[in-house]
């Protein structure tokens, strides 16, 4: 069947591309749910999630950033650093948290810069991420 894979336990799972197509369907009012679903595909969905960091819907960007932080792949560092400049403070907040979860010390500089220029809401998340990265 195209668009599905069968795991060892005979559980049928949607491929990441299917979730991505549903996420990109702007006619779907609940498309943010597919950001969460896409994140459950882990590393198989990194490229699709990174592309979705540019979505016009702030809640899609928010959930995508959170999913990328949960995947904890060093490949997501650069796109998340770019997303620290998002126009929405809620997105910047979760991006800072996600960078802390990724665990790559290269995020320290951008997070420290965020602490210096962003509002207290985002600064708190950036400070916590910095502490987490310094703990190793």
Residue, then its C-alpha position, 0 to 999 in steps of 0.5 A: x500500500x502506498x503511504x503506509x508501512x507495516x511494522x513487525x507487530x503488524x501495526x499499520x503506520x502512516x508514512x511521514x509524507x502522508x502526515x506532511x500532506x495533511x499538515x500542509x492542507x490549509x483547508x483543514x482547521x485541525x492541521x496542527x494535529x498533523x504536526x504532532x503526528x509528523x513528529x512521532x515519525x522521529x528522524x524519518x520526518x526531520x526534513x519535513x518538520x524543518x520545512x514546516x518551521x516556515x508555516x504561516x500558522x504559529x501553532x504549527x511552527x510551535x508544535x513543529x519546533x517542539x517535535x524537533x526538540x524531542x527528536x534530539x538530532x544534531x541536524x535540527x540545530x541550525x533550523x532551530x537557531x534560525x527559528x529563534x528569530x520567529x516573529x511570535x514569542x510563543x514560537x521563540x519560547x518553544x524553540x529555546x526549550x527545544x534547543x536545550x533538549x537537542x543538547x548541542x553546545x553550539x546552541x549556547x551562543x544563539x541562546x545567550x544572544x536571545x537572553x540579551x535581546x528578547x523579552x522575559x518570557x523567552x529569556x526564561x526558556x533560553x536561560x533554562x536551555x543554557x543551564x541544561x546545555x552546560x550540565x551536559 
